[in-house]
Each structure stands twice: as C-alpha cells, then as structure tokens.
C-alpha cells in the first residue's frame, strides 16, 4: 500500500512539473529552469531505485 502512495505522489509531482509554461526569456531563467528540472530528475531516480530495491529485498520478519 505504501508503494502505491509513493508512486501516486511522484506522478502528481510530475503532472505539476510538466504543465505548459511560457518559454524562458533570458539565459538566467533557462539555467534556473534546468537546475530545478535536474533536481526533480534526481529525486525520481532515487525514488525508483529505492522502490526497485524494496521489491527485491526480503522482509526479515517473514524470513524468521
């Protein structure tokens, strides 16, 4: 259940980031936009790797 909620939050965040916005006017705005987009990509990759690892690692409570 927790995995479903995490994915739901990630998808909602993605929807907010991919809303259509007007093009950037200056190079500084473009750099700022690229910076935040890269942060978002790092968060998504970390979340994805965590969820993949969580799926493959056995729960120690059930092993005992």
ABEGO torsion letter per residue (X at the ends): XAAAAAAAAAAAAAAAAABBBBBBABAAAAAAAAAAAAAAAAAAAAAAAAAAAAAABBBAAAAX
